Amino acid sequence: MAVLLGFAEVAGGDVTLTAIGQQFASATILDSKDLFRQQVLQSVPVLVSMLHTLQQKESGSMRAVFFLDLWEEHFPQEEAERQFSTAVDWGRYAELFEYDASEDRLYLPQPEGAAAVD
């Protein structure tokens, strides 16, 4: 993850933090989320695609099975579920989207002060 997001480089078995990695390591929680979001949007096309899909929906939400079905076209079910879980964790940490496990649904976060629409 650190290499993918540009936070670290690996050479000859040694891990070295990049400048952005050093900034991430010493950042406050809010600043680290901003840096993480920035790096995810630059480096992880599947999360960008998930975000764009949610943004295109009037409701700002999609059933998780939609995304899982796409992964399962390319990976065995167990691997697809693992990758989906990681994508959800990263997307939630970056505050790109939320996940409601009881409804098995991804959705865009509501702006502060906005009322939820049923």
Steps between C-alpha positions, in 0.01 A plus 500: 500500500773748594678453167176506296397828661846657467569507873805273477755351264656155527851429370719204587270399784515846659188712546542876479225753560448751223445868577122447488545190716688699763230764488233229542685339792519825694157642406199542723216255441306749288806595296595134454152430364539789255839369384366147473201623295730697269728200441210256454339723239833519312606137533201266538279510190251248637414733791466792259264285293295405806476866601394607149237226491351626827516861380306411185212348696228745602479329839879501538485133596544154353460148630836341581417199283531722192870558572559142614352367176750709304795361699369145468521533121880514541579323827383197696224585750727494807753734338224729372356525853845572644566776248153647548551504877834679460347752259217571745747544788716738296201691362354543846834612650541751216139610563413442134195292588331314784389140530184384675555131581137448605382610156815379321514837324766760417398863504648847477539676834236759579629856522502623859163641596322329210200287582496144374250437220302176507 
